Amino acid sequence: MKIQDLIKGLRVIEVAGAADKELSAITADSRQAREGGLFVAVRGVTVDGHSFIPSLAGKGLAAMVVEEMPAEREESVTYIRVEDSAEALGEIASRWYGEPSRKLRLVGVTGTNGKTTTATLIYEMARLMGHKAGLISTVANYIDNLREPAKQTTPDAITINALLARMVEAGCTVAAMEVSSHAADQKRVAGLNFAGGVFTNLTRDHLDYHKTVANYLNAKKKFFDALPADAFALTNIDDKVGEVMLQNTKAARKGYSLRQLADFRGRIVESRLDGTLLSLNDRQVEVRFTGKFNAYNLTAVYGACVLLGWDPEEVLVNMSRLVPVAGRFQAFHSPKGVTAIVDYAHTPDAVVNVLQAIREVVGAKGRVFTVVGAGGNRDSGKRPIMAREAALRSDRLFLTSDNPRFEQPEAILRDMEAGLDTPELREKSLSITDRREAIRAAVALAASGDVILIAGKGHEDYQEIRGVKHHFDDAEVVAEVFGLK
């Protein structure tokens, strides 16, 4: 593709050099820059792509997209100066791969909790409805039925468009993707054409990056602000900021709720550990999910599917065929009658939601134990809050390691212990640094009818310690301790 065709429609301030040159590749990673290619200098959180421009001299690049013209320029390189290179990268990546998002019905899902489940179930529902579909999520990416590992919740703009292009090539007509707050803030979804957007909820998370809840909210709101007029914007109106998300959107505004009148109304009729009888717009369906938080997710999925134009009756029938996402309220039952729930809950609100769902089912028939930690080098302010909320809703609490990264696990545990601010909470809590041993201890103390929540890691199959990922899978450990392997 020629430079002039690739940059058409961008907010270009200045072009220095020939614009009719053919390009061999595009990249925002200086290590991947190659002869005849285009390099986009993006200002990242920790690294500014402009600082690598001098090191690219003599590499034979055809062009560079920059926000500032370099002091020294190569005569053979065309320089395109733009207002915002991150936004330009999204537009360029889309055009380079043939604007694949315009050849799919792409639904983006954002929010603190429930993104993975909601996006995955929209993908699964599309397949059940007879469509070839794709998925970009925290757990995995799918090109129809081809599964590929995911490195981050929302990849960079080039990777997203490459995945979408492969989906189109495979015959997919629908795709769902998680849109993280980081991705929205860093404009990784710029240039994408969404058929719809879904907002799940907003609670405290990622403040190590966003610094304030207001910044975090605005990052997610940017996604809805950018939706086109022919898209739908579906929000959880029970969430205190649900309708804020729709304030400036051009898309058709729709709401879902478990508590009030809405376009899509969900209601729990009966709940068990292995499923729920759910009412959706006054029609009942048996689903294999438990808890109010999952009722919200399923109501959002139902709403998104109907808004995609699918027959509501057929959608309802297929709701009963959906199965939980790996690491999301994943249940294991021991021979002695103990149930373990492995869940990705890693925020105070998510832990509360899962524990409330368990308590609603268990009632006074059994005890609830919780094994939970907190990630290192992330928002430390949520640690004591999460420990306290877990302790308040558990009969026994086991604080342990999550992904300590470059922090000392003991220091993270001390932060969590600070939330145990009464003798009663401290008395029911035990700190065990080794996560495997913490799970073993919980199982050893549990009796028939008890439920153990193992929270924080869900689908993850590793622990990150000092920059090294060691294999560790909560589900594997539970199966081993229960004697199921």
Secondary structure, DSSP 8 states (H G I E B T S, - for coil): -BHHHHSTTS-EEEEES-S--B-S-EES-GGG--TT-EEE--B-SS-BGGGGTGGGTTS---EEEESS--SS--TTSEEEEES-HHHHHHHHHHHHTT-GGGGSEEEEEESSSSHHHHHHHHHHHHHHTT--EEEE-SSEEEETTEEEE-SSSS--HHHHHHHHHHHHHTT--EEEEE--HHHHHTTTTTT---SEEEE----S--HHHHSSHHHHHHHHHHHHHT--TTSEEEEETTSTTTTGGGTT--SEEEEEESSS--SEEEEEEEEETTEEEEEETTEEEEES--SHHHHHHHHHHHHHHHHTT--HHHHHHHHTT----TTSSEEEE-TTS-EEEEE---SHHHHHHHHHHHHHHHTTSS-EEEEE---TTS-TTHHHHHHHHHHHT-SEEEE--S--BTS-HHHHHHHHHTT--SHHHHHTEEE-SSHHHHHHHHHHH--TT-EEEEES-TT--EEEETTEEEE--HHHHHHHHTT--
